Amino acid sequence: MRTLKEIACGQTVKVKKLMGEGAIKRRIMDMGITKGVEIFVRKVAPLGDPVEVTVRGYELSLRRADAAIIEVE
């Protein structure tokens, strides 16, 4: 099992599952991150937080804690 938090800069992955609960999961889904969508990892900050990604044609910054609940393949 790999999460978005572990993906290196420049890679494209597909969302397999969202592991969060309640409001956190809902917020991530509202940002357009749902099962089956492709995510391109644009940049990872020097200390690892935040992670910049491209989802559905727009750019998004995610905290590492949020990236850790997105399972990818």
Helices and strands as residue ranges (DSSP letters): E 2-3, G 4-6, E 12-18, H 22-30, E 38-44, E 51-55, E 58-62, H 64-67, E 70-72
